[in-house]
Amino acid sequence: MLVCHNGWATDILLLSGIRSKLIGRSEDSFARLYRHKLPDGRVFTEFVQGRANVKSGLLIFVAFKDEQGNVVKESLWKESSMKSEV
């Protein structure tokens, strides 16, 4: 199993000073999901946007929601990008 973030989300996760906390697993128990507190105080929570079976196993596409539960649009995978990863 491989968990993937899009380029924007990956850049966010590479910021220094991020604090991440495991909050559980996805409903199918495959992916570990995290809450990330950014240096500027924003908090993003991961959710599974999509899944794909590939030769090497399961590919999980993860995006973020903000503290109010709104999807962070920049973190979403485009359908075409998910298909190209498969």
HUMO-V435166 format. One record per pair of residues at least 24 apart in sequence whose C-alpha atoms are under 6 Angstrom apart, sorted by the first residue. I is the first residue (numbers start at 1). GAP is how many residues later the second one is. Records with the same first field share a line. If there is no record, write none. Layout:
I->GAP ; GAP
This chain:
1->56 ; 57 ; 58
2->57
3->57
4->57 ; 58
5->57
6->71
9->66
43->24
